[in-house]
Amino acid sequence: MNRAIRQILRAAVTAAVAIPMLLMGCGSGPSGGHMPVIEDQAGAQSRAVPFVEEERVTTGQTMLAEFGASHYEPQPRESKKQEASQRQVHAETPVAYLTFDDGPSGHTGAILNILREQGVPATFFVIGKEGERHLESYRRIIREGHALGNHTYSHQYSTIYRSVEDFKADAAKLDKLLLHVTGTKPGILRFPGGSNNRLSWRAGGRHIMEKLTREMSDTDIPYFDWNVSSTDAAAAVMSKQAIVDAVKSNSAGKRQIIVLMHDTDPKTTTVQALPDIIAHLKERGYAFRVLDNHAFRCQFLQQPS
């Protein structure tokens, strides 16, 4: 190999590591990737840094270079039975799973009102909040036919991502709270930041998410990422129209979509955008469902089969 070719290859590798790449989304269809974003996180320690990178999604190629780990394919993980069922769903009608992270908040009631008016179910990946207003939000979510998902109790990256044991203990604390308040325990999970986030490295090292996804793959609790970002976490407050446009463009061409939105106090425009998002998806023929262990799965990190 001559010197010129070696220089070209070296430059290509450097670019692959230095430039964040877009995830094209789980499932078929163009676009829908979740671009690197910044988002202020829950908890006093995290709030000391108002804007930090969260929910960063990279391709398998970038992870191979940066994690030094085996290649993971960002595609749906389904059993043979689920595959057959989903093929039937795919042939009949497109399906949308609306998801809200980080609640409950002061906006949860407004979100639930809109969902009730529109006759649409959703999935709430909640964290631990024990004020009476928030406890009632947990109960109302269940009472009105929506799904609760575990997003950890503390949402503190420095705590939950120290080790597999620390993550499981924090998630179990939320399970215990929700079981006590609602009588039900979540059967699904979303990792704060997504299953391939890099903020976890600071607490647990470069392979902590690999370890956690392997551990969860050995349990009956499926974890879900997303293949349509509303981009409402790209800034403290995004414009309503930017959120609506992001969902429209990122869902184009996809038969099954898991839409990422946030239920936190700053996200006023997410609430404002929700009716337009639902209207658009209805116009495109989507049916709405909640996530459960039989639903379509999007997982950024998966254990090799």
Residue pairs with C-beta under 8 A, 6 or more apart in sequence:
13 65
16 61
16 62
16 65
17 62
17 65
17 66
20 35
20 36
20 56
20 58
20 62
21 58
21 59
21 61
21 62
22 33
22 34
22 35
22 57
22 59
23 33
23 34
23 57
23 58
23 59
23 74
23 300
24 30
24 31
24 32
24 33
24 59
24 74
25 31
25 32
25 33
25 74
25 227
25 228
25 250
25 254
25 298
26 74
26 75
26 76
26 225
26 226
26 227
26 258
26 297
26 298
26 299
26 300
27 75
27 76
27 227
27 254
27 255
27 256
27 257
27 296
27 298
28 253
28 254
28 255
29 252
29 253
29 254
29 255
30 252
30 253
31 249
31 250
31 252
31 253
32 227
32 228
32 229
32 250
32 251
32 252
32 254
32 257
33 57
33 229
33 250
34 55
34 57
34 194
34 226
34 229
34 260
35 57
35 229
35 231
35 234
36 53
36 56
36 57
37 53
37 54
37 55
37 56
37 229
37 231
37 233
37 234
38 51
38 52
38 53
38 54
38 233
38 234
38 235
39 51
39 52
39 54
39 55
39 233
39 234
39 262
40 46
40 47
40 49
40 50
40 51
40 52
40 236
40 266
41 47
41 52
41 54
41 155
41 157
41 192
42 102
42 127
42 154
42 155
42 156
42 264
43 154
43 155
43 156
45 156
45 158
46 52
46 155
46 156
46 157
50 236
51 236
52 199
53 198
53 199
54 192
54 193
54 197
54 199
54 233
55 193
55 194
55 197
55 229
55 233
55 260
56 193
56 194
56 196
56 197
56 198
56 199
57 74
57 194
57 196
57 225
57 300
58 66
58 196
59 74
60 71
60 72
60 73
60 74
61 71
63 69
63 71
63 72
63 196
63 301
64 70
64 71
66 198
66 206
67 206
67 207
67 210
68 206
69 206
69 207
69 210
70 304
72 196
72 300
72 301
72 302
72 304
73 302
74 298
74 299
74 300
75 302
76 86
76 296
76 297
76 298
76 299
77 297
77 299
77 302
78 86
78 296
78 297
82 294
85 294
86 256
86 296
89 95
89 256
89 296
90 255
90 256
93 285
93 286
93 287
94 254
94 255
94 256
94 257
94 284
94 285
94 286
94 287
95 255
95 256
95 257
95 286
95 287
95 288
95 289
95 296
96 251
96 256
96 257
96 259
96 281
96 286
96 287
96 288
96 289
97 122
97 123
97 256
97 257
97 258
97 259
97 288
97 289
97 290
97 291
97 295
97 296
98 115
98 120
98 121
98 122
98 123
98 259
98 261
98 277
98 278
98 288
99 122
99 123
99 124
99 125
99 149
99 190
99 224
99 226
99 258
99 259
99 260
99 261
99 291
100 111
100 122
100 123
100 124
100 125
100 261
100 262
100 263
101 125
101 151
101 190
101 260
101 261
101 262
101 263
102 125
102 126
102 127
102 151
102 155
102 262
102 263
102 264
103 111
103 124
103 126
103 127
103 137
103 263
103 264
104 124
104 126
104 129
104 133
104 134
104 137
104 138
104 141
104 263
105 263
105 264
105 265
105 267
106 265
107 263
107 264
107 265
107 267
107 268
107 270
107 271
108 124
108 134
108 137
108 140
108 141
108 263
109 137
109 140
110 271
111 122
111 263
111 271
111 274
112 137
112 140
112 141
112 144
112 146
114 271
114 274
114 275
114 278
115 121
115 122
115 144
115 146
115 274
116 144
118 275
118 278
120 278
120 288
121 145
121 146
121 147
121 288
121 289
121 290
122 146
122 147
122 288
122 290
123 146
123 147
123 148
123 149
123 188
123 290
123 291
124 141
124 146
124 147
124 148
124 149
124 263
125 149
125 150
125 151
125 189
125 190
126 138
126 141
126 148
126 149
126 150
126 151
126 174
126 178
127 151
127 152
127 153
127 154
127 155
127 174
128 152
128 153
128 154
128 173
128 174
128 177
129 135
130 177
135 181
138 148
138 178
138 181
138 182
139 181
139 182
141 147
141 148
141 182
142 148
142 182
142 183
142 184
145 290
146 290
147 186
147 188
147 290
147 291
147 292
148 178
148 182
148 184
148 186
149 186
149 188
149 189
149 190
149 224
149 291
150 171
150 174
150 175
150 178
150 186
150 188
150 189
150 190
150 221
151 174
151 189
151 190
151 192
152 160
152 167
152 170
152 171
152 174
152 192
153 170
153 171
153 173
153 174
153 177
154 160
154 170
154 173
155 192
156 170
157 192
157 193
157 199
157 200
157 202
157 203
158 202
158 203
159 166
159 170
159 203
160 166
160 167
160 170
160 171
160 192
160 203
161 167
161 199
161 200
161 202
161 203
161 204
161 208
161 209
161 212
162 203
162 204
163 204
163 208
164 208
164 211
164 212
164 215
167 212
168 215
171 189
174 186
175 185
175 186
178 184
178 185
178 186
179 185
187 220
187 221
187 292
187 293
188 221
188 222
188 223
188 224
188 291
188 292
188 293
189 216
189 221
189 222
189 223
189 224
190 223
190 224
190 225
191 197
191 209
191 212
191 223
191 225
193 199
193 200
194 225
194 226
194 300
195 209
195 212
195 213
195 223
195 225
195 299
195 300
195 301
196 209
196 300
196 301
197 209
200 208
200 209
201 208
204 211
209 301
210 301
213 223
213 299
213 301
213 302
213 303
214 303
216 222
216 223
217 302
217 303
220 293
221 293
222 293
222 297
223 299
224 258
224 291
224 295
224 297
224 298
224 299
225 258
225 298
225 299
225 300
226 258
226 259
226 260
226 298
227 250
227 254
227 257
227 258
227 298
228 247
228 250
228 251
228 254
228 257
228 258
228 259
228 260
229 246
229 250
229 259
229 260
230 243
230 246
230 247
230 259
230 260
230 261
230 262
230 270
230 273
230 277
231 238
231 242
231 243
231 246
232 238
232 243
232 261
232 262
232 267
232 269
232 270
232 273
233 260
233 262
234 242
236 266
237 266
237 267
237 268
237 269
238 269
238 270
239 269
240 269
240 272
240 273
240 276
241 273
243 261
243 269
243 270
243 273
243 277
244 273
244 276
244 277
244 280
247 259
247 273
247 277
247 280
247 281
248 280
251 257
251 259
251 281
251 284
256 296
257 286
258 291
258 296
258 298
259 277
261 267
261 270
261 274
262 270
263 270
278 288
281 288
289 295
